Amino acid sequence: MNWKPNRSSHLSLHIQITDWIKERIQNGEWTVGTKLPAQRRLAENFEVNRSTVVAALDELTADGLIETRPGGGTYISNDSWNILLKNAQPDWDKHITESIHEPNYHTIQLINEYEQDQDIIRLGTGELSPSLLPADAIEQALQSITLQPRDMGYSEPKGNKKLRSVLSQHLKNRNIHASPDNILIVSGALQALQLISLGLLEQGSVVFQESPSYLNSVHPFQSAGMQVISFQKNEEMQTKLKNYSSRKQSIFYTVPTLHNPTGSTMTLGERRHLLETCHSLHIPIIEDDVYHDLLFSHDTLPALKALDESGQVLYIGSLSKTLSPGLRIGWIVGPQPVINRLADIKMQTDYGSSAISQQIAAHWLQSQLYEKHLHVLRSELEKRAQFMHTLLLKYFSDAASWHKPTGGFYIWLRFNKPIVNKSLFLRLIKQQILINPGYIYNPHDQHHIRLSYAYADLAEMEKGLVILKQALR
Amino acid sequence: MNWKPNRSSHLSLHIQITDWIKERIQNGEWTVGTKLPAQRRLAENFEVNRSTVVAALDELTADGLIETRPGGGTYISNDSWNILLKNAQPDWDKHITESIHEPNYHTIQLINEYEQDQDIIRLGTGELSPSLLPADAIEQALQSITLQPRDMGYSEPKGNKKLRSVLSQHLKNRNIHASPDNILIVSGALQALQLISLGLLEQGSVVFQESPSYLNSVHPFQSAGMQVISFQKNEEMQTKLKNYSSRKQSIFYTVPTLHNPTGSTMTLGERRHLLETCHSLHIPIIEDDVYHDLLFSHDTLPALKALDESGQVLYIGSLSKTLSPGLRIGWIVGPQPVINRLADIKMQTDYGSSAISQQIAAHWLQSQLYEKHLHVLRSELEKRAQFMHTLLLKYFSDAASWHKPTGGFYIWLRFNKPIVNKSLFLRLIKQQILINPGYIYNPHDQHHIRLSYAYADLAEMEKGLVILKQALR
């Protein structure tokens, strides 16, 4: 018994003693029936007060691990081994904290959690309000879907052939010419990023992004060990790109149309500049185009992919922002070896996306259901955008600035003072208001809130903004 | 011009020269209009024959990068920069080969590819025949599904609440008591493994498995940098487990009921022994139970999870083997902090599984549709198993051995001689027969084929086995 408790440990002395005795039982050193030394001896050995030993023994007795026998003396109880065995859980906490994938930011975990609360006003949600989702029409359309038994099996690696053919047609509207073999069906744009991260980048690769960025709120690249480098808008790209990309493989992530979270859209000049810069440095581009169909004006600019002559752009689209996030259907367009590779990894990840979701998607895109729905949806969103803009003029014109939206879901509200921090976020939750603070898109940002006019109804928007204004006082 | 081509390179001399000149143009050393040295000078400089220089210059001329001007002399052409720019694709091959995720085995890629060929006979497929999938009934059931708009949005992190409640009930049949909060909905069992790999294991962790193993045919752990250690059946576990697991975090993957690929089922004693061994070493267990519902006899053994008193077992179930792979619906059951963690990563991976698939799953499990379907399915599979067994007796009784199946899809056919190799696999493909060779489940195995009686129809089974027999001569 040379062991002594450690006086500088954060664990109290009696707990250390309890643990030490448990260990002796567990590793078989003190078997059932072993008689423990007297309390005084133990106290001397451990160099602690006798009261500390008593506290430890009381705990072990309460746990059933030791027992006092008639005639005196303390013994390891008959049941001790079973009791310890039963309590010996794997150390899940250790498993969790030491594992590979980063957890979501705490703020985002809270957002995910509080979004389940039906009474909370969601001022920042990147999701259409249930009232804007065509659930009835989807339900109705289910009845015109014919399921071939073959379609209910495992899918082809690239996804349902019919859906890929329909998408090949659909993408022509965007001036993108892609054969079905150049298209991979995925379960939403986030999965597309995950597959690119695992299947096209060596460990330690550099992922360039504009700041603020949606990518900061998710971790498909960071968790695979990539280095994420942010650009400020208008920053000189050429040199920075060259410096970083010469060391490692790299890729540029961008949302050129209706950027998340800022809502801005690149000019044609900016698009050409980005393409040429990346081209000359052999840096592939990920074009995230999931908001495009929500532009209020028909005056759309070409996708980077439509300007791409060398197969350097991987194009991502999705139905989550327009038709229904619940379908979990998106797509990647790219050169065939790249699509083959990503399909191979998709097969190793989840064996393909839901067959029924793919059927529904094909049906909606092929019939005019999707276009008709978009028509209604855009005008609804535009009304909401106008309303939120008016509210902001009414309540925030002296404290903040913003651009009037040209499409999508968001207003990137900039406060004159750096007041958007976690404490504000938490205070608002207590008042049943959920915001998306700017710091989840750029950790150094304390000026912005991403407002969304897509989720809350008009009355909630006003109520929410009024409470926000009060909270800022 | 100190550079000289490398004579030990696998690239021919004239290609090396062509590349070197292109590089000079690209990096701006030789600008438009630069006059090239005479052919003789170049040949001297590069220490090559003049004909080699001519071949290189011819190629550059054909590409439009250099031009001969009237009056003699060869110059970098006006168009050279544009031409190089246009051709400068990102080096996708490099991106693919250096990236993180391992590709599927070539044999599995071929299986994935040839499974799309409707005329091929699939003797090994781990999937129900379309004729056994209740596509009509699913189609019909679509009409009794009511879609709440809220359900068509992003799902709760753990998945649709109704489905989790229904599963909580359903799991009681298997003597597993799990609240909806202890259940995570995933897109099939493979995704469950992926999430566990990313969310519960430190890099370099040890994953134990029985050999042969389904895990060898997919790479959810290997691709994340885990070390996979195989056990032979009956091998002494205690010491081996202790040696490896003391160095790193570890986890044990097992399919105790209707094992893939062998079809075997652990006895109650084996289950207890595995649980206790892992328990005493604090090694968590992944129990993959996706074939259980296909046991021909009602005489089922308890799941490891049902025997687990310390929360050390993560239990995986799925509808892919019983109802439809196309739904992409499975589940993980485990302690709440573990399920919370995996849900958080699922949200960061694909924002949840298809809402409609989840609705369908809940409907089938809750109504008696699922149980009724199982009843029919099991008896169909048993007939098929009996038929294949009879065929094997007829054609292979002198060349191979096997166990009569007690459920599921597979017969693990063992040939007396080591004749199952890639060449056999490829020869059979030419004859329109697709097999799952044993070496995809254990790289050293040349004795086994995983036969499946779930996919091919009876006539195809016989035709396929006859061709297999001939191919082995």
Interface residues (C-beta under 8 A of the other chain):
Chain A: L85 K86 N87 A88 Q89 P90 D91 W92 D93 K94 H95 I96 E98 S99 I100 H101 P103 N104 Q109 N112 E113 E115 Q116 E127 L128 P130 S131 L133 A135 D136 I138 E139 L142 Q143 I145 T146 L147 Q148 P149 R150 D151 M152 G153 Y154 S155 E156 P157 S187 G188 L190 Q191 Q194 S197 L198 G199 L200 L201 E202 Q203 V218 H219 P220 S223 A224 G225 Q249 H279 S280 H282 I283 P284 E309 S310 G311 Q312 S320 S324 P325 G326 L327 R328 P335 P337 V338 R341 D344 I345 M347 Q348 T349 D350 Y351 G352 S353 S354 A355 I356 S357 I360
Chain B: L85 K86 N87 A88 Q89 P90 D91 W92 D93 K94 H95 I96 E98 S99 I100 H101 P103 N104 Q109 N112 E113 E115 Q116 E127 L128 P130 S131 L133 A135 D136 I138 E139 L142 Q143 I145 T146 L147 Q148 P149 R150 D151 M152 G153 Y154 S155 E156 P157 S187 G188 L190 Q191 Q194 S197 L198 G199 L200 L201 E202 Q203 V218 H219 P220 S223 A224 G225 Q249 H279 S280 H282 I283 P284 E309 S310 G311 Q312 S320 S324 P325 G326 L327 R328 P335 P337 V338 R341 D344 I345 M347 Q348 T349 D350 Y351 G352 S353 S354 A355 I356 S357 I360
